[in-house]
Amino acid sequence: MSGERLLSVAEARAIDADARDRLGLPTLLLMENAARSVAEAAAALGDRFVVLAGAGNNGGDGLAAARHLGWRRCAIHLLAEPDAHKAPDAALQLRVLRAAGVPVVVGALPGPAAHAGAVWIDALFGTGLDRPLAGAARRWVEACAEARGRKLAVDIPSGLHGDTGETLGAAVRADVTVTFVAQKRGMATPNGRAHCGRIVIARLGLP
């Protein structure tokens, strides 16, 4: 990846803000573009999927990806419901799934034995994670890390610090990571590379 631009977490947020405020791109459109890229990469790994989604926009990417993949091929498990004020796009993705009658399990992990051979999509925590995982959040990340089957991480493997590549208590070790716009700095560290697997960069249609 020599010569490839590396983004700090702050720079990635600034790019999102610029796309919204200066270019006028709806954030929901960016989420749809992200989800489509995740779904394309996941479909190359298998034909059945377990989506573990968090309550923020990373989780929203995962919920939208399940729709693009075809929900009948997905077991969707949500750590907690998105707050409509803090993560309105993710909350909308959940409302869309429910309006379509798609089953979404909230607050309960799947049994790994029930999904042998499935691809696990890690949409729990994105680059905003900056402190050690604890409680249910850590249990979900550990469950994803320990699950049998190939794993795809959305933007960055959950549990990795986006700037330093440090493991924040526990982290998913992915076969493929679909990251947005450019690699994050932490992904280029030795620990980051070990957890990211093959990296796919989704440009999201930004000019």
Secondary structure, 3 states (H helix, E strand, C coil): CCCCCEECHHHHHHHHHHHHHCCCCCHHHHHHHHHHHHHHHHHCCCCCEEEEECCCHHHHHHHHHHHHHCHHHEEEEECCCCCCCCCHHHHHHHHHHHHCCCCCEECCCCCHHHHCCCEEEEECCCCCCCCCCCHHHHHHHHHHHHCCCCEEEECCCCCECCCCCCECCCCCCCCEEEEECCEEHHHHCHHHHHHHCEEEEECCCCC
